[in-house]
Amino acid sequence: QLRGVSTHGLAWYPQYVTNDCFATLKSFGANVVRLAMYTYESGGYCTDGDRQQLETLVQNGVQYALNNDMYVIIDWHVLNEGNPNRYSDVAKTFFAKMAQQYASYNNVIYEICNEPCKGATWGDVKFYASEVIPSIRSYDKDAVILIGTPNWSQDVGEAVKDPVTGYDNIMYTLHFYAATHKEDLQNKLKSAADAGLPIFVSEFGICSADGNGQVDIDSANSWISLLDSYGISYVCWNLSNKDEKSALLTPACDKTSGFTYEDLSDEGKWLYGVLTSHVTQ
């Protein structure tokens, strides 16, 4: 079971992709870092972003994770474009390049579409997966591949009814924000997990789904208990000092490593407690 932290958009918060930062996260008890590379927004890989800079940040992040004995998720962060097929050709080229480089690594996980939304159906996502997965498997035969599900990675039941076939080590993502998503989404997760679907919570927060609102500690603890009971991995959004509830650092914290408890936001302090408690179990 992996427990860890997701970066915010690499184009916007590149300063946290350092060996010292990852070492600090490791000291908290994290064993995975997710590298969130937006594809569409300002600075996105498929729009006006600096592709070479973004690739370098991903490559550095993979190495820093390896240095600290951590797993790393290369996240093709589909969001506002909605349908991942919009840039599938670019995705195929990107993932082929990454898989060729990291085929011999045992700590790299590929997340091929963050949050399909805006009407993207499971059929759309499954077609996209059928296009992109071969780009990875042509070089890396057994790395774990994470596939997003419709409705901002909440409709895991769609994958239960019609899973991707023909490949091993495929998992499906579910995302939640504890102040918004409660029993209904927990029941979706339980039903899918009980049906045998391999689930990975590659993004969650303990505030509202918009990244703000109030944190909901009771709901967050309920979610963690549920995930732990199933052995499902989870990654918390997000590693930044952005002035929003889902940021793990306070806006006043300008450090990029060596964070103290006082540097952490309410969500950050809660996550610190979760990570450290699991290390000492």
C-alpha angles and dihedrals in degrees: 000000000000123000123181154104138296122216118231115243108322092220091058103036106028092144093083095061096094135118091241092052093051090046089055091051089049090052088055090056102264116144099180137046123195117212106211109205109181114217106194114022126084105307091018121153093239097041126036100330126124100253095193092051092048093049090049091052090051092047092048090047092053091051095046090051090051091048089056097043092249135135118243131206118211099210121200091203104212109179126127096029086064101198114067092208090074091083102018094130091056090046092053092053093045096049093045089055093048094045092049090053096044103034090114094047119097098197102062123105121184120218104191101188125013107200121354106202145139092077098318105152130214086252089059092049094045091051090050091050090051088055099045105035093067089056088061098037093052086071108016112043101186114020113128113261120201120207122198120228130220125278096040091315097306104109099081089149089074090062091049090058095044113015126184108264136195097051136078128221095036119149133180127226131233120187127195141174108207099218091054106028117057138139098348094057092039088056090051089053093048093049092049094045092047088052089057100256112153104234130191121185096214093171136025141145135191097228129067122308091257090063094253138064119086126322114248108212095177093053091043092053090048090054093049092049089052094048092047091050089058096037090240117162121235138195123196124224122253146023104188144091092239113147096253136099095249094059112103094214130058117252088246093059110098095169121115095198141006092056116187125210089258090057091061126094121228089272091045092053091048092049091047088056092049095048097044093046091055092050092055096046 
